[in-house]
Amino acid sequence: MNADFVLPGISLIEEEMIALRRRIHAHPELGYQETVTSELVSECLNAWGYQVTRGLGGTGVVGTLKNGDGPALGLRADMDALPIQEETGLPHASHIAGVMHACGHDGHTAMLLAAARHLADTRHFHGTLHVIFQPAEEGLGGARKMLEDGLLERFPCDAIFAMHNLPGYPAGSFGFISGPCMASADTVTIRVLGNGGHGAMPHKAVDPIVVASSIVVALQSIVARNVDPQEVAVITVGSLHAGSVDNVIPSTAEMVLSVRAMTPATRDLLEQRITELVHAQAASFGARVEIDYHRLYPPLINHPAETELARQVALDWVGAEGINDMRPITASEDFAFMLEQCPGSYLTIGNGDGEGGCMVHNPGYDFNDRCLAVGASYWVKLTERFLAQERSHANVQ
């Protein structure tokens, strides 16, 4: 990462914002419990002249800064941590047993706060900026909760953007994907109802373990034979439980699936085929099934125009060498809910690709502080481009 890609104003506050990031890292909070973090965010924004609104989505915070007439821009960061025991051994490691910032949300929050501070000081934009600090991204749907609490009605945005760190790519480099970017995430619980009996007399039982095993194998045919080969889909059986001793055939077996797709149409197809196949497999053995199909996050689909704008800002700022060749990711992200209701884009910033680095959701992970200043500088450049004076005047004529 080149220091030339850090704005002078951001450089002046870099060490202070790194200290703030490490403070957040040392005191992680799980989804919907981010009271200390949201209080810290609110105090900072109030001190910098933002109008602060708390309580959206439970512990969410929105800071609003208006500077003249023009469009409105939303920038979102997530605040929650994960239920993981940290093993980094760092001086700023988590003080909370079994909870750590293993996904870099501490860094996302600090990057956006640094940008918010600089933008409040310089005000080189015309329009309205909403900085959105979201709770409960990690599987709990904090974005959806903020929307249900009226986020976009109370703070309307012409476009909205979010940024996530990505290990394995050069620190401070940027990645952009237009269209489908991340997968939907659905959880399916299947309960097989058989007929228990003695393990020595299986002919007098309907063995749910055999039924469940057949279902596991049959599920693999859906992606292979029902989904267009040019589409992306995943069906993973992550849990299968049945029985407790060797000579008893249990009455039930239960499995839990993770189901992912890159488009709404493929997502619908997977639900249809899983439901049909599971019932048919069970019936062929004389068993029944109960299916709880729970849709969590939709596919994250970036809007082309906003993605191209975000890419161009980076291209003008860091050059082609600072942009990664990104591909869609089958992980999921609840910013997808916001993109369903507002144009925008979800981008990535490299967290480093050297030895000793590790993927997110790992007890050895830590956000790379070398990314903070360049990420904050990018937010400033994007805001100033989107809320440029000439753009604002053109939009209101």
C-alpha positions as CSV (number, residue, x, y, z in Angstrom):
1,M,0.0,0.0,0.0
2,N,1.4,3.4,-1.0
3,A,1.3,6.2,1.5
4,D,0.5,8.5,-1.5
5,F,-3.0,7.1,-1.5
6,V,-3.8,8.5,2.0
7,L,-5.3,12.0,2.2
8,P,-3.2,14.4,4.2
9,G,-6.1,15.1,6.6
10,I,-6.6,11.4,7.1
11,S,-2.8,10.9,7.7
12,L,-3.0,13.4,10.5
13,I,-5.6,11.4,12.4
14,E,-4.4,7.9,11.4
15,E,-2.7,6.9,14.7
16,E,-5.7,8.2,16.7
17,M,-8.1,6.2,14.6
18,I,-6.0,3.0,14.8
19,A,-6.1,3.4,18.6
20,L,-9.9,3.7,18.4
21,R,-10.0,0.6,16.2
22,R,-8.0,-1.4,18.7
23,R,-10.2,-0.1,21.6
24,I,-13.2,-1.5,19.8
25,H,-11.4,-4.7,19.0
26,A,-10.5,-5.2,22.7
27,H,-14.2,-4.7,23.7
28,P,-16.2,-6.8,21.2
29,E,-20.0,-7.1,21.3
30,L,-22.2,-9.6,19.7
31,G,-25.2,-8.7,17.5
32,Y,-27.8,-6.5,19.0
33,Q,-25.6,-6.1,22.1
34,E,-23.3,-3.3,20.6
35,T,-24.2,-0.8,23.4
36,V,-20.6,0.3,24.2
37,T,-19.7,0.5,20.5
38,S,-22.7,2.5,19.5
39,E,-22.2,4.9,22.4
40,L,-18.6,5.4,21.2
41,V,-19.7,6.0,17.6
42,S,-22.4,8.4,18.8
43,E,-20.0,10.4,20.9
44,C,-17.6,10.8,18.0
45,L,-20.3,11.8,15.5
46,N,-21.8,14.3,18.0
47,A,-18.4,15.9,18.6
48,W,-17.8,16.3,14.9
49,G,-21.2,18.0,14.2
50,Y,-23.3,15.2,12.9
51,Q,-27.0,14.9,13.7
52,V,-27.1,11.6,15.5
53,T,-30.0,9.1,15.6
54,R,-29.7,6.0,17.8
55,G,-31.8,2.9,18.2
56,L,-32.4,1.8,14.6
57,G,-32.3,-1.9,14.5
58,G,-31.8,-1.9,18.3
59,T,-28.3,-0.6,18.6
60,G,-27.8,1.0,15.2
61,V,-26.5,4.5,14.7
62,V,-27.0,7.0,11.9
63,G,-25.1,10.2,11.6
64,T,-26.3,12.9,9.2
65,L,-24.3,15.8,7.8
66,K,-25.9,18.2,5.4
67,N,-23.9,20.7,3.4
68,G,-26.0,22.6,0.9
69,D,-28.5,21.2,-1.6
70,G,-27.9,18.1,-3.5
71,P,-28.4,14.3,-3.5
72,A,-28.1,12.1,-0.4
73,L,-25.4,9.4,0.0
74,G,-25.4,6.5,2.5
75,L,-22.2,4.8,3.7
76,R,-22.6,1.7,5.9
77,A,-20.3,-0.1,8.3
78,D,-21.1,-3.1,10.5
79,M,-20.3,-3.1,14.3
80,D,-20.9,-6.7,15.7
81,A,-18.4,-9.3,16.7
82,L,-18.4,-13.1,16.6
83,P,-18.7,-15.8,19.3
84,I,-15.1,-17.0,18.8
85,Q,-12.3,-17.2,21.4
86,E,-9.5,-15.0,20.2
87,E,-6.0,-16.6,19.8
88,T,-4.0,-13.8,18.4
89,G,-2.0,-12.9,21.6
90,L,-2.0,-9.3,20.6
91,P,-1.8,-6.5,23.1
92,H,-5.3,-5.3,22.0
93,A,-6.8,-8.8,21.9
94,S,-10.4,-9.2,23.1
95,H,-11.0,-8.7,26.8
96,I,-14.3,-10.7,26.5
97,A,-14.0,-14.5,26.8
98,G,-15.5,-16.2,23.7
99,V,-16.2,-13.0,21.8
100,M,-13.9,-11.4,19.2
101,H,-13.8,-9.2,16.1
102,A,-12.9,-12.0,13.8
103,C,-14.4,-10.4,10.7
104,G,-12.9,-6.9,10.8
105,H,-16.1,-5.0,11.7
106,D,-13.9,-3.0,14.2
107,G,-11.9,-1.9,11.2
108,H,-14.9,-1.1,9.1
109,T,-16.3,1.1,11.9
110,A,-13.0,2.9,12.4
111,M,-12.6,3.5,8.7
112,L,-16.0,5.1,8.4
113,L,-15.5,7.1,11.5
114,A,-12.2,8.5,10.2
115,A,-13.8,9.4,6.9
116,A,-16.8,11.0,8.7
117,R,-14.4,13.1,10.8
118,H,-12.4,14.3,7.8
119,L,-15.6,15.1,5.8
120,A,-17.0,17.1,8.7
121,D,-13.8,19.1,8.9
122,T,-13.5,19.8,5.1
123,R,-17.1,19.7,3.8
124,H,-15.9,19.5,0.2
125,F,-19.3,18.2,-0.9
126,H,-22.8,19.4,-1.6
127,G,-25.7,17.4,-0.4
128,T,-26.5,15.1,2.5
129,L,-24.2,12.4,3.9
130,H,-25.7,9.6,6.1
131,V,-23.1,7.4,7.8
132,I,-24.8,4.2,8.9
133,F,-23.4,2.0,11.7
134,Q,-25.3,-1.3,11.6
135,P,-25.6,-3.9,14.3
136,A,-26.0,-7.7,14.0
137,E,-24.6,-8.4,10.5
138,E,-23.4,-11.9,11.5
139,G,-26.4,-14.0,10.7
140,L,-28.9,-11.9,12.6
141,G,-30.2,-9.6,9.9
142,G,-29.3,-6.3,11.4
143,A,-29.7,-4.5,8.0
144,R,-33.2,-5.9,7.6
145,K,-34.1,-4.7,11.2
146,M,-32.8,-1.2,10.4
147,L,-34.9,-1.1,7.3
148,E,-38.0,-2.3,9.2
149,D,-37.3,0.6,11.6
150,G,-37.6,3.0,8.7
151,L,-33.9,3.6,7.8
152,L,-34.5,4.6,4.2
153,E,-37.8,6.4,4.9
154,R,-36.2,8.5,7.6
155,F,-32.8,8.9,5.9
156,P,-33.5,8.6,2.1
157,C,-30.4,7.9,0.0
158,D,-29.9,8.2,-3.7
159,A,-27.2,5.6,-3.4
160,I,-25.7,3.5,-0.6
161,F,-22.3,1.8,-0.4
162,A,-20.5,-0.6,2.0
163,M,-16.9,-1.9,2.2
164,H,-15.6,-5.2,3.7
165,N,-12.0,-6.2,4.2
166,L,-10.8,-9.3,2.3
167,P,-7.7,-11.3,3.3
168,G,-5.6,-12.8,0.6
169,Y,-5.4,-9.6,-1.4
170,P,-2.8,-6.8,-1.2
171,A,-3.4,-4.5,1.7
172,G,-5.4,-1.4,0.7
173,S,-6.3,-2.7,-2.8
174,F,-9.9,-2.5,-3.9
175,G,-12.3,-5.0,-5.5
176,F,-15.5,-4.3,-7.4
177,I,-18.1,-6.7,-8.9
178,S,-21.1,-5.5,-10.9
179,G,-24.3,-7.6,-10.6
180,P,-24.4,-10.8,-8.5
181,C,-21.6,-10.4,-5.9
182,M,-22.5,-12.6,-2.9
183,A,-24.8,-15.5,-2.4
184,S,-28.1,-15.9,-0.7
185,A,-28.0,-17.8,2.6
186,D,-30.9,-20.2,3.6
187,T,-31.0,-22.7,6.4
188,V,-33.0,-25.8,6.0
189,T,-33.8,-28.2,8.9
190,I,-35.1,-31.6,7.8
191,R,-36.6,-34.0,10.4
192,V,-37.0,-37.6,9.2
193,L,-39.8,-39.4,11.0
194,G,-39.3,-43.2,10.9
195,N,-40.3,-46.0,13.1
196,G,-37.8,-47.1,15.8
197,G,-37.0,-50.6,16.8
198,H,-34.4,-53.2,17.8
199,G,-31.2,-53.1,15.8
200,A,-31.3,-56.9,15.4
201,M,-34.8,-56.7,13.7
202,P,-34.5,-53.9,11.2
203,H,-37.4,-55.3,9.1
204,K,-39.8,-54.3,11.8
205,A,-38.7,-50.7,11.7
206,V,-38.4,-47.8,9.3
207,D,-34.8,-46.7,9.8
208,P,-34.5,-42.8,9.7
209,I,-30.7,-43.1,9.5
210,V,-31.0,-45.0,6.2
211,V,-33.6,-42.5,4.9
212,A,-31.4,-39.5,6.0
213,S,-28.4,-41.0,4.3
214,S,-30.3,-41.5,1.1
215,I,-31.4,-37.9,1.2
216,V,-27.9,-36.6,1.7
217,V,-26.7,-38.5,-1.4
218,A,-29.8,-37.5,-3.5
219,L,-29.3,-33.8,-2.6
220,Q,-26.0,-33.8,-4.4
221,S,-27.9,-34.3,-7.7
222,I,-29.7,-31.0,-7.5
223,V,-26.8,-28.7,-8.3
224,A,-25.3,-31.3,-10.7
225,R,-28.5,-32.0,-12.6
226,N,-31.1,-29.3,-12.0
227,V,-29.1,-26.0,-11.9
228,D,-27.8,-24.4,-15.0
229,P,-24.0,-25.2,-15.2
230,Q,-23.3,-21.5,-15.7
231,E,-25.1,-20.6,-12.4
232,V,-23.6,-20.9,-8.9
233,A,-25.3,-22.9,-6.2
234,V,-24.3,-24.7,-3.1
235,I,-26.1,-27.3,-0.9
236,T,-24.1,-28.3,2.2
237,V,-25.4,-30.8,4.8
238,G,-23.6,-29.4,7.8
239,S,-25.2,-31.4,10.6
240,L,-26.8,-34.9,10.8
241,H,-27.9,-36.4,14.2
242,A,-29.7,-39.6,14.9
243,G,-29.6,-42.3,17.6
244,S,-27.4,-42.9,20.6
245,V,-26.5,-46.6,20.9
246,D,-25.6,-49.4,18.5
247,N,-28.5,-51.8,18.9
248,V,-31.4,-49.3,18.7
249,I,-32.9,-48.0,15.5
250,P,-34.1,-44.4,16.5
251,S,-37.5,-43.0,15.5
252,T,-36.1,-39.8,14.1
253,A,-33.1,-38.2,12.4
254,E,-32.4,-34.5,11.9
255,M,-30.1,-32.8,9.4
256,V,-29.4,-29.1,8.8
257,L,-28.5,-27.7,5.4
258,S,-26.8,-24.5,4.2
259,V,-28.2,-23.5,0.8
260,R,-26.7,-20.7,-1.3
261,A,-27.4,-19.2,-4.7
262,M,-26.2,-16.1,-6.6
263,T,-29.6,-15.2,-8.2
264,P,-33.2,-15.1,-6.9
265,A,-34.3,-17.6,-9.7
266,T,-31.7,-20.2,-8.7
267,R,-32.6,-19.7,-5.0
268,D,-36.3,-20.4,-5.8
269,L,-35.3,-23.5,-7.9
270,L,-33.2,-24.9,-5.0
271,E,-36.1,-24.5,-2.5
272,Q,-38.5,-26.2,-4.9
273,R,-36.2,-29.2,-5.7
274,I,-35.0,-29.7,-2.2
275,T,-38.6,-29.9,-0.9
276,E,-39.7,-32.2,-3.7
277,L,-36.7,-34.5,-3.5
278,V,-36.7,-34.8,0.3
279,H,-40.4,-35.8,0.5
280,A,-40.0,-38.3,-2.4
281,Q,-36.9,-39.9,-0.9
282,A,-38.7,-40.3,2.5
283,A,-41.8,-41.7,0.9
284,S,-39.8,-44.3,-1.0
285,F,-38.7,-45.8,2.4
286,G,-42.1,-45.5,4.1
287,A,-41.0,-42.5,6.2
288,R,-42.2,-38.9,6.5
289,V,-40.4,-35.6,6.8
290,E,-40.9,-32.2,8.3
291,I,-39.1,-29.4,6.6
292,D,-38.3,-26.0,8.1
293,Y,-37.1,-23.9,5.2
294,H,-35.8,-20.6,6.6
295,R,-34.7,-17.8,4.2
296,L,-32.0,-15.7,5.8
297,Y,-30.1,-13.3,3.4
298,P,-31.0,-12.7,-0.3
299,P,-28.3,-12.6,-3.0
300,L,-26.2,-9.4,-2.9
301,I,-26.6,-7.8,-6.3
302,N,-24.6,-4.7,-7.0
303,H,-26.1,-2.0,-9.2
304,P,-24.1,-1.5,-12.4
305,A,-24.0,2.3,-12.5
306,E,-23.1,2.7,-8.8
307,T,-20.5,0.0,-9.1
308,E,-18.9,1.7,-12.1
309,L,-18.8,5.0,-10.2
310,A,-17.1,3.3,-7.2
311,R,-14.6,1.6,-9.5
312,Q,-13.8,4.8,-11.3
313,V,-13.2,6.6,-8.0
314,A,-10.6,3.9,-7.1
315,L,-9.1,3.9,-10.6
316,D,-8.6,7.7,-10.5
317,W,-7.2,7.5,-6.9
318,V,-5.0,4.4,-6.8
319,G,-4.7,3.4,-10.4
320,A,-5.2,0.1,-12.1
321,E,-2.5,-1.6,-10.0
322,G,-4.6,-0.9,-6.8
323,I,-7.7,-2.7,-8.1
324,N,-8.2,-6.5,-7.7
325,D,-9.7,-8.9,-10.3
326,M,-12.6,-9.9,-8.1
327,R,-15.0,-12.9,-8.6
328,P,-18.4,-13.5,-6.9
329,I,-18.2,-15.0,-3.4
330,T,-20.6,-17.7,-2.1
331,A,-20.5,-16.2,1.4
332,S,-23.4,-14.0,2.3
333,E,-23.9,-10.4,3.6
334,D,-27.1,-8.7,4.8
335,F,-26.2,-5.5,3.1
336,A,-28.1,-7.3,0.3
337,F,-31.3,-6.1,2.0
338,M,-30.3,-2.5,1.6
339,L,-29.4,-3.0,-2.0
340,E,-32.9,-4.4,-2.7
341,Q,-34.3,-1.1,-1.7
342,C,-31.7,1.4,-2.8
343,P,-29.1,1.6,-5.7
344,G,-25.6,1.0,-4.5
345,S,-22.6,-1.3,-4.4
346,Y,-20.6,-3.5,-2.0
347,L,-16.9,-3.3,-2.4
348,T,-13.8,-4.9,-0.8
349,I,-10.5,-3.7,0.5
350,G,-7.6,-6.1,0.7
351,N,-6.4,-7.0,4.2
352,G,-3.0,-8.3,3.1
353,D,-1.7,-11.3,1.3
354,G,1.6,-12.1,3.2
355,E,2.5,-14.9,5.4
356,G,0.8,-15.1,8.8
357,G,-2.5,-13.8,7.5
358,C,-5.6,-15.8,7.8
359,M,-9.2,-15.7,6.6
360,V,-12.0,-14.0,8.5
361,H,-13.9,-16.0,11.1
362,N,-10.6,-17.4,12.4
363,P,-9.4,-17.1,16.0
364,G,-6.1,-15.8,14.7
365,Y,-7.5,-13.0,12.5
366,D,-7.0,-9.3,13.0
367,F,-7.9,-6.3,10.9
368,N,-4.8,-4.9,9.1
369,D,-4.4,-1.4,10.5
370,R,-2.4,-0.5,7.3
371,C,-5.7,-0.5,5.5
372,L,-7.5,1.9,7.7
373,A,-6.2,5.2,6.3
374,V,-6.5,4.3,2.6
375,G,-10.0,2.9,3.2
376,A,-11.0,6.1,5.0
377,S,-9.5,8.1,2.2
378,Y,-11.5,6.1,-0.4
379,W,-14.7,6.9,1.5
380,V,-13.8,10.6,1.4
381,K,-13.1,10.5,-2.4
382,L,-16.3,8.6,-3.1
383,T,-18.4,11.0,-1.1
384,E,-16.8,14.0,-2.8
385,R,-17.3,12.5,-6.2
386,F,-20.9,11.5,-5.6
387,L,-21.8,14.7,-3.9
388,A,-19.8,16.9,-6.2
389,Q,-21.0,20.5,-6.7
390,E,-21.5,20.1,-10.4
391,R,-23.2,16.7,-10.0
392,S,-25.5,18.2,-7.4
393,H,-26.5,21.1,-9.5
394,A,-27.2,18.9,-12.4
395,N,-29.5,16.6,-10.3
396,V,-31.6,19.5,-9.0
397,Q,-32.2,21.4,-12.2
